[in-house]
């Protein structure tokens, strides 16, 4: 590392490890919320009188607000301070959660979920960018991102366990109220211990056209995939959303290339290592979200597991993710190039997914599902960790928030695509199986029920084959695009002005 870069690297924050505790807690809360409500949804729907047609909006309202506002939230964090954005995001998330828990009807519930998504979009990029600017030593950064990556990857499965417990033994409302203590502890702790490095804010004026175009384009994209799942790919509104999204996002890119102070500087997106991370991570999340959905239904509907037992059935994946992230990724990150963690990590996950293509009605949990989950967790944990760190590779500190927001955006869009795409594939395969076995299905009784279960599992297995291919594509993209070498001991982000950040200051990439 050059003397220039060393002299410009900020001194390590003495309270950085305490700060990590509160940042990790907030990240866990946001990731939990993505899955915890899924378990509680049937009970909430009954209590609040939400129709079957509108029930998906409990999930969709959150996804649209979160996915649509992420880039805006990331830039707000850069502009007005990541600590301020982080604390405001936590307080707002807690208030929105209280509103959801106290909901007395459909409108109040949907409004609360949209508010949760909006404050989550402020909170998530602020959390990741705080790590990026606070941890400047390579080995410490590896440990910090190992913890963060494990939470980002495994938190969804923890949400299934917690959601099952709260719904079964307390009440669905507690899946919302549980966020409040998380948020209060994280907000108070963050306010007391986080010291944001001086000179890392972006003082440029806010790019209003960029905000409008990116938000509306992302909302249209996420809604397009969400609607495709329920109304079909040939639905007029689905197609309209995709066309509108393409036009809005193309206009966004054009505006960003012309304005003086863009919302998302194209240099953040086009640097090959960061671009490789956004693309490979987004694809990997497509396969993961689909799997969560299929395994949850398989265990509950086909195997007859309770919500709590289903949650605990995901434990091997959580253990695998934590091990892969903290014991493999964090230990090797300062020794080997990131692509040699991400590529093989995605391939190991693909191997776990490949095992699940053998799923049958009578499949053994210990013999098939458990080892498959361990491989998935180990692979994804190992890959997630360097991916989270590389998201801010060489980026100017003033752009750290928006670079972090791109990671969350790729995950959010990947989740929406995964749920819609893999669900559609599974439904088509199930229908085809039932058509081929129409006589047996019509017979009713135990034989008919068995055909129904076999059709469902046939659908899951067909979709999981696609997930295997998507993970293999993630590995290929990571190996082809990510070319940064073995991380050194330098700072994670460049210093200097936005214009010369990646040209004049030599920084060893992480």
Secondary structure, DSSP 8 states (H G I E B T S, - for coil): --HHHHHHS----TTHHHHHHHHHHHHHHHHHHHHHHHHHHHHHHHHHT--HHHHTHHHHHHHHHHHHHHHHHHHHHHHH-HHHHHHHHHHHHHHHHHHHHT--SHHHHHHHHHHHHHHHHHHHHHHHHHHHHH--SHHHHHHHHHHHHHHHHHHHHHHHHHHHHHHHHT-TTHHHHHHHHHHHHHHHHHHHH----TT-S--S---HHHHHHHHHHHHHHHHHHHHHHHH-TT-HHHHHHHHHHHHHHHHHHHHHHHSSS-SS-HHHHHSHHHHHHHHHHHHHHHHHHHHHHHHHHIIIIIS---HHHHHHHTHHHHHHHHHIIIIIIHHHTTTS-THHHHHHHHHHHHHHHHHHTT--TT--IIIIIHHHHHHHHHHHHHHHHHHHHHTTTT-BGGGHHHHHHHHHHHHHHHHHHHHHHHHHHHHHHHHHHHHHTHHHHHT-HHHHHHHHHHHHHHHHHHHHHHHHHHHHHHHHHHHHH----S--SS-SSB-S-TTTTTTTS-----
